[in-house]
């Protein structure tokens, strides 16, 4: 098996340094439940606020589901610079509609599952 050369080790060292300097702490995939607000955030049932990363799924969540309770799976990162938790969604379900009882779609209680 070939050992990494000096160039490879140097590259990995620089990459690690840059990741540390960006202020991001990378996390594993998690599942959170919470309400989508009009600031493109999820207010978690745990009281934590997560800014939704605006990939295709994230944009769908923050545009179509404001006021609704969702369950989101995805990678969570913490930015020390912004003191903000970010979630990059990979899967989500709408758990409850933001509409008041008796109004809106008859199927509002149906769970909607969306995957990447």
C-alpha positions, 0 to 999 in steps of 0.5 A: 500500500502506497503511503501518502506523499508530502503533498497529500499530507500538506493538503490534508493539513491545510484542509483541516486548518481551513475547516477549523478557521471557518468556525464551523463545527460539523455534526452528524445527521439528526432528527428535529421536530419543530415549527417553521417560522417566517424567518426561514428557521425551525423552532425546535420542540427542544427550544433550539432555533435552527436556520434552514440551509437553502438547498432545494429541500430547505427552500421547499420547507421554508416557502411552503410550510411556514406555521406548520410543524415538521420533522426534519432529518439532516446534518446540523452545523454550529457556526461560532461566528454567527452563534447559529445552528444550521440544518441541511435537510435530507428528509422531512415530514409535515406533522401538522398544518398551521391552519386552524381547525375546521379550515383548509384542506380536508387532508391537512392531517395526512403526513407528507414525507419528502426525501432527497 
